[in-house]
Amino acid sequence: MGQIFTIGYSGQEVEGFVKLLSENGVDVVCDVRSTPFSHYKPDFSRGPFRQHLNAANIKYAFFGDQLGARPKDRSCYVSGQATYDRIARTDFFNEGLNRLRLGARKLNLALVCSEKDPIECHRAVLVCYNLPDLRNSISHIHTDGAVEDQAQFEQRLVKFHGLTPPPLLQRPGDWDAAVVEAYKKQAAGIAYRER
């Protein structure tokens, strides 16, 4: 079984970014941006980015049409805001998750988007949340090289939303409920809004 990493490129140069991927044994970058282009960081636009990855023997795969946070499907929006629950119920999203599952059987994958912190990005709050069967295989690479596993990420997310003080977490199942609530709150705060 391979590993699924997530990583954001904000604040990084492509050379250092690719080095982090290599140091963590990433075989394939799964680009989960709905639009795989960056005006701010052109080296991370699909064409140049793929070239940098190929030079490091890392493959590139586009997943933005299936796992992106800005789907074309209008049923995924409520009052102009993407709704993660609705996205997660679509066939295209679940096909993307199944592609990840298949790839992770033998390869180390990295879900790539722009946001530096996974707590601010759909790669963790939408995609990884909907891979509970692979929870123990998911980790988040930070720009300083630190790696946070999914359990640590969820602890940070629950704390971020202030859901840990007693009596909230005293009964069986309270932790799981706090995790679900933290994901819901974060999804509502970061989901794409049309202008």
Protein Blocks (a to p, Z undefined) as FASTA:
>chain_A
ZZdddddfehiafklmmmmmmmnopabdcdfbfblcdfklmmlgmklmmmmmmmnopacd
dfklmmmcbdfblklpgehiacfklmmmpmklmmmmmmmmmmmmmpccddddfblblklp
cklmmmmmmmmmlmmmgccddfkopacdfklmmmmmmmmnopmbcfklmcghklmmmmmm
mmmmmmmmmgccdZZ
